[in-house]
Amino acid sequence: MLQRLNIAFLWALILTAAALGLSSCGAGSLPEEGTPDVTLFRNKCTVCHSWPHPRRHNVREWDHYLGLMKTHMKNRGLSIEPQEMETIRAYLHRNARRD
């Protein structure tokens, strides 16, 4: 009986962890859903990975990661126009986590 409870508990933990992992990796909706800015964000920021929720980082962190991603995209031969990067940056700043 105790072994059955332990197995059930373990499965509950696994399913909870999987659900939390999906929610942090782009499942669900974004702020400003349906706008051109979100469409651009989804199209450009899911070429290599699932989209992160804008509230995952604060403004300073987003600026750091956008710099890394710009270099990463260039190294992989992926293009992003300066205006597209600025639109994404402005979107992330508007919806970033407030510390």
C-alpha positions as CSV (number, residue, x, y, z in Angstrom):
1,M,0.0,0.0,0.0
2,L,2.8,2.4,0.9
3,Q,4.6,1.6,-2.3
4,R,1.5,2.4,-4.3
5,L,1.2,5.8,-2.6
6,N,4.8,6.6,-3.3
7,I,4.4,5.7,-7.0
8,A,1.2,7.9,-7.2
9,F,3.0,10.7,-5.4
10,L,6.0,10.4,-7.8
11,W,3.7,10.5,-10.9
12,A,1.9,13.6,-9.4
13,L,5.3,15.3,-9.0
14,I,6.3,14.4,-12.6
15,L,3.1,15.7,-14.1
16,T,3.2,18.9,-12.1
17,A,6.8,19.5,-13.1
18,A,5.9,18.9,-16.8
19,A,3.0,21.3,-16.6
20,L,5.1,24.0,-15.0
21,G,7.8,23.4,-17.6
22,L,5.4,23.9,-20.4
23,S,4.0,27.0,-19.0
24,S,7.4,28.6,-18.7
25,C,8.4,27.6,-22.2
26,G,5.8,29.3,-24.3
27,A,2.5,27.4,-23.7
28,G,-0.4,29.8,-23.2
29,S,-0.9,33.4,-24.2
30,L,1.3,36.5,-24.2
31,P,0.5,40.1,-23.2
32,E,-0.9,42.0,-26.1
33,E,-2.0,38.8,-27.8
34,G,-3.1,39.2,-31.4
35,T,-1.0,42.4,-32.0
36,P,1.6,42.8,-34.8
37,D,4.3,43.1,-32.1
38,V,3.4,39.7,-30.6
39,T,3.3,38.1,-34.1
40,L,6.8,39.4,-34.8
41,F,8.0,38.3,-31.4
42,R,6.6,34.8,-32.0
43,N,8.0,34.6,-35.5
44,K,11.5,35.8,-34.8
45,C,12.0,34.4,-31.3
46,T,10.9,30.8,-32.0
47,V,13.3,30.0,-34.8
48,C,15.8,28.4,-32.3
49,H,13.7,28.0,-29.1
50,S,10.2,28.3,-27.7
51,W,9.2,31.8,-26.8
52,P,9.8,33.0,-23.3
53,H,7.1,35.0,-21.5
54,P,8.0,38.7,-21.3
55,R,7.7,38.7,-17.5
56,R,10.4,36.1,-17.2
57,H,13.0,38.9,-17.1
58,N,13.2,42.6,-16.2
59,V,14.1,45.3,-18.7
60,R,17.9,45.1,-17.9
61,E,17.9,41.4,-18.3
62,W,16.0,41.6,-21.6
63,D,18.5,44.1,-23.0
64,H,21.3,41.6,-22.1
65,Y,19.5,38.6,-23.7
66,L,18.6,40.6,-26.8
67,G,22.2,41.4,-27.3
68,L,23.1,37.7,-27.0
69,M,20.3,36.7,-29.4
70,K,21.3,39.3,-32.0
71,T,24.9,37.8,-32.0
72,H,23.5,34.2,-32.0
73,M,21.2,34.9,-34.9
74,K,24.1,36.5,-36.9
75,N,26.3,33.5,-36.2
76,R,23.6,31.1,-37.4
77,G,23.0,33.1,-40.6
78,L,19.5,34.3,-39.5
79,S,18.4,37.8,-40.3
80,I,16.6,40.4,-38.2
81,E,16.2,43.9,-39.3
82,P,17.1,46.7,-36.8
83,Q,13.5,47.9,-36.8
84,E,12.3,44.4,-36.0
85,M,14.8,44.1,-33.1
86,E,13.6,47.5,-31.8
87,T,9.9,46.5,-32.0
88,I,10.7,43.3,-30.1
89,R,12.7,45.2,-27.5
90,A,9.9,47.7,-27.0
91,Y,7.4,44.9,-26.6
92,L,9.5,43.2,-24.0
93,H,10.2,46.4,-22.1
94,R,6.5,47.2,-22.0
95,N,5.7,43.7,-20.6
96,A,8.8,42.9,-18.6
97,R,8.8,41.9,-15.0
98,R,8.9,44.9,-12.7
99,D,11.5,44.5,-9.9
